[in-house]
Amino acid sequence: MTFNSYIQFPESAGQARPDRCCNPELFLSYERKQMMHRVLRYAVFIGILLSVSGAFAAPGKFYIVGMGTAPDLITVRGVEVIKSADLILLEQPSEFEYWKQLIGNKEVFYCPHGARVGLGLDPKKVEDPDMRAIVEQNAKHRQNAVDRIKKEVEAGKVVAALEGGDPMIYGTTFYLEMLPQDFPSEIVPGVGAFQAVSAAVKMSPVFGYDTNSVIVTMDDFPGRKDINEKLMATQTSMIFYTMGMNYPRLFEQLNRHYPANTPVAVVSFAGERGKQQIVRSTVGRFIKDVDYKKLPNDAHTILVGKFLKVGQARTDALLGAKKQIERVHGATPTAK
């Protein structure tokens, strides 16, 4: 099938071509009509091509990728997303050095980690002029990043924001809150500090002999309702992310709620082969035993609880789980 036979205009079908010599005016009129028909045919054809190419164009998407606590703890999906990315979003230049083998020559842009400061706050309500200037500047950083993400994704590009550890535990996710709800996006989980430090001490925090939960928390801040001392009342396993941690206050509180011999572990550079370090102490002796001021900033985590000693054993030795025993061993395992 030829192009002209595929797109036919009935006005020209079957019309005889007039003789140029006998009727010049009719001939010119005929030629003009034929030219218009050809132009219309090509316009329709180009429109079809554009619509088809648009249908098969690669859709843009925004990803937040958990990079794990070490370069070799990233997931397979995370690696594939970075390979497909056109642009990489980071929070600081040191991250590029840390992940440069994965990033390669891809274009990188930044939204500083400090841009979180002032999030959710109306700058007009900040009385201190210096603090108001910081809040306003950070609001610009956040908006510029979101505008760039939106522009690139709408142009069909893939943008990947890389986050150390797992982005869902104290990571940066406010981009998604500022983008439209139906914006094409995905969060790729990573091996976070919670998993990495638990693996480092080779004990699972959810097993606490007579407790069955773990509290993941950080230092108290003004206005916080679930302050750490309230959480300590349960004497369950606790994991502290240590950004800006006030150690004397923390262990003063722990000593009010936990026995002095409760095990404590500090894991630095969790998951990094050849660099990971573990320091062990107790609630009662930590401040005396550990030079906490020399611990690496933002690279260590504190674990507190009986689980560090008792392991997976439970106070009832699982004999209280009657339904589980019946399912595994049968209702009367000794019956003949």
HUTA-V117774 format. One record per pair of residues at least 24 apart in sequence whose ideal C-beta (glycine too) atoms are under 6 Angstrom apart, sorted by sequence separation. I is the first residue (numbers start at 1). GAP is how many residues later the second one is. D is the distance in Angstrom with one decimal. If there is no record, write none. Layout:
i,gap,d
I,GAP,D
I,GAP,D
This chain:
i,gap,d
166,24,4.6
229,24,4.7
260,24,3.0
12,25,5.2
165,25,5.9
211,25,4.1
219,25,5.5
232,25,4.0
258,25,4.8
115,26,4.0
166,26,3.1
219,26,4.8
115,27,5.2
165,27,4.2
219,27,5.9
9,28,4.9
165,28,5.2
208,28,5.9
255,28,5.8
268,28,5.3
112,29,6.0
146,29,5.8
208,29,4.9
254,29,4.8
111,30,5.6
269,30,5.6
268,31,5.8
146,32,4.6
205,32,4.1
268,32,4.1
7,34,4.8
111,34,3.7
266,34,5.6
267,34,5.4
251,35,5.4
251,36,5.3
266,36,5.5
7,37,5.6
265,38,4.6
264,40,5.3
265,43,5.7
247,45,4.6
263,45,3.7
263,46,5.0
119,55,5.9
243,55,5.9
242,58,5.8
240,62,4.1
201,64,5.2
239,64,5.5
87,65,5.7
238,66,4.6
200,67,4.6
237,68,3.5
197,70,4.1
200,70,5.3
237,70,5.0
86,71,4.1
170,71,5.8
86,72,5.3
87,72,4.8
88,72,5.7
89,72,4.0
90,72,6.0
85,73,4.8
197,73,4.7
84,74,5.3
196,74,3.6
85,75,4.0
196,75,4.0
200,76,5.9
193,77,5.8
82,78,5.7
200,78,6.0
81,79,5.6
62,87,5.3
62,91,5.3
60,93,3.7
65,95,5.3
67,95,5.3
60,96,4.6
69,96,5.3
60,97,5.1
61,97,5.5
62,97,5.0
63,97,4.5
64,97,4.8
65,97,5.3
66,97,5.8
67,97,5.4
208,97,5.5
209,97,5.1
58,98,5.9
208,98,5.0
57,99,5.6
208,99,4.8
66,100,4.5
207,100,5.2
66,101,5.0
209,101,4.4
205,102,5.2
64,103,5.0
197,104,4.6
203,104,5.3
203,105,5.5
207,105,4.6
210,105,4.3
209,106,5.4
81,107,5.7
193,108,5.1
203,108,5.9
78,110,5.0
77,111,5.3
73,118,4.4
66,122,5.9
68,122,4.7
61,123,4.5
62,123,4.5
63,123,5.3
64,123,4.8
65,123,4.6
66,123,5.1
67,123,5.5
68,123,4.1
66,124,2.1
69,124,5.9
69,127,4.3
73,198,5.2
69,201,5.0
70,201,4.2
69,202,4.2
70,202,4.4
